[in-house]
Amino acid sequence: MSYALAAPLQMAVYQRLASDDALNALVAGNIFDAMPQGTLPRLYVALGAETAKDASDASGAGAWHELVISVVTENEGFQTAKEAAAAISDALDRADLALTRGRLVGLWFRRATAARDSGLRRIDLTFRARVEDV
């Protein structure tokens, strides 16, 4: 197994989200890889947890990655969060992302969970990526 493609995958996902006009219109550019200091915006997107599992075979090293991307809002109801989550799904599901190392075989939406959390609304979207270190 190789975890060597985790950083290039995360960078490509972040760049795709940060450059997506539809998502940026909804969250005013508040897309974070690392959470900023101070007061958070009322609606934002954050890259979150990741798990990786070996997918190496005779042709070389590879891995399955499950990535969580969160939409968090203080707004009443889930409407704005769901609109942002839909834009994330549109931007990433089956996206053809270029990595700085290796290659992305595929990226697929797996699931979403919407919940109230300490007065906030939160949607966690999970995507599954297959990468190969070529």
N, C-alpha and C positions, 0 to 999 in steps of 0.2 A: 504494500500500500504506500501511497505517497500523499502526504498532506501539503505538498509543495504548491499545489494549485489553489489552495484556499485563499490566499491573499490576491492573486490575479482574478479569481472568480468574484470576490467581494468588490474589488475595484471596478470590474466591468459592470456588475449589478448597480453599484452606486452611480457610476457615470451614466448608465442608461436612465435611471430614475431622475438624476439631476438635470438631464437634458430633455426630459419629456415635457413638452409644452402643456399638455392637458393636466398632468399631475401638478406642475408648478403653478398653473392658474388656480388650482384648488387650495394648495397649501402655501402659497406665496413664497416658494423656494425653501421652505423649512423642511429640508431632508437632511438627516444627520447620520453620519457613520459613527461619530463620537458626539455624545451629548454636550451641548455648550454649557458654560457656567452661567449662573444667574437665572433670571426668570425665563421660563419656557413659553413659547407661543401657545395660543389657544388650540391650535391644530398643527400637528407635525407628523412626520414619518421618520422612523428610526430603524436602522439595520440592527438585528438582534442576534439571538442565539443561532448556533450552527452545530450540526453533527456531521461527521464524515464516516464512511464505511468503505472498506477496501473493495475495489472492483478490478483489481489487477488480473491479467490473464497472460497467456503465452506471448501476446503481441506487445505487452508493456504495462507500465504502472497506470493505475486509474483509480477513481473513487466516485462514490455517490455522496453528494452533499445535500443535506436538508437545511434550508435557510429560512429564518423567520424574519419577516418585515412587519413592523407594527405601525398602525395608524392610531394616534392618541389625540383625544380632544376633550376640552372642557365644555364644549357646546352642548346644549340640551339635545337629547335624542341622538340617534345614530346616522341621520341622513348625510351630513357632511363627511363623516368618517367612511360611510359606505361608498360615497362617490369617489373619495380618494383611494379606497381599497380597489374599486373597479378600475381606476386609472392605472394603479400599480399592476393589477392582473393583466390589463391590456398591454402594458409596456413590457412585461417579463414573460408571460406564458408563451412558450415556444419561440422565444427570442433567439436570434442568431448573434451572440455576443463574441467579440474578439477578445482573447485573453493575451496578456503580455508573455505568458508562458503556457505551453500546452494548447489544448483545444477543448471547447465546449461541445460535447456530443449532443446534448439536449437540455432544456430547462422547461419544467412543467409545474403548473399549479397543482397542489396536493389537497389543501384544505384551508379553511379560515375559521376562526373562533372569535365571536363578538361577545364582549362582557363589560359590565360596569365594574370599575376598580377604584375605590376610594373617591367617589364623585366624578371620576373621569370615565369616558367611553373609550374602549380599546378594541381594536380589531387586529389579531395576529394572523397574518397570511403565511402559509408554509409553502415553499417551492422546493422541488427536487431537481438537482442538477447532476448530470453525468459528465465527468471530465476525464481526459486522457493526457498523460504527460508524454508528448511526442517529441 
